[in-house]
Amino acid sequence: MRLATDSETCTIVRSGVTAWSYPRLPGSAAQARHDVAELLRLAARNRDLSFVLVQVVSELVTNVIQHADGTDSVRVELALSNGAIRLDVSDQHPGRPEELPLSDDDESGRGLWIVWHLTRELGGQVVVLDAKQGGGKTIRVTLPGA
């Protein structure tokens, strides 16, 4: 089943779970923001929670675009249930993300800090999962459903 979006590939994986595949190109972060925001709007989710999820997907997809050399796509999966919301962002790059020390003068490097901070503020968690096969990893963000 397909959801009407402009992304390269969108699939309803199973009830309550939607996945998209984007090329590793600069415009993909904006498309991921749009697709996640639209799905959350259609699902009538809390606006504050939706804002955070859109920001989180933007930061994570941007990290793949900027840092996952050797991978040509990024997969986003959003699972909605009454009890929790799960957002997975996956790539095939073998490296694991690291939160680096920042100074006030740094112009970039805050993406993971933003993701971890926003997620913790809402009582959620962020974990990094190694891919089961083929290398790569998934950044999984889980938030209480609202």
Phi, psi and omega in degrees: 000143180241144175262142182286101175218172178267359183290162183301312180217129175225128183226138169277108185289312175199175183308123179083000182235122179237139180230144177233151172237130182237147172290154178280074181228154184307323182288350184292328178295317178295320179293320178297318177302312181300312184296315180293317179299318180294317179297318179294324177296314179297328180275002178055048178275157177309131184296321179295317178296319178298317178302315180296315180297322177295318177296317181297313180297323178299312180296317183289319178293320177300319178299319178297314181301318185276331192237349187263061177303142178090356175246143185252358180210166176227138180249134177240130177231131181237121179247124181247128173218173179292329185272332184199163174238131179240129176240121177247134173235119188238148173215175182259007180286135183286340183288151178257144181292147178230138174275116184262152176296142182239151171245166179297339182273347181294133180266349178212179178100007183262358186303307181293324177300316179299314180301309182296318182295309180299319181295314179296322179301329181264011177079021181257188178218157177236129176227154176251123181248132174287144177297144181290328178209149175084005181080179181093187182202169175233130170267118182250124176247125178239129180233148173300137180289145178220000000 
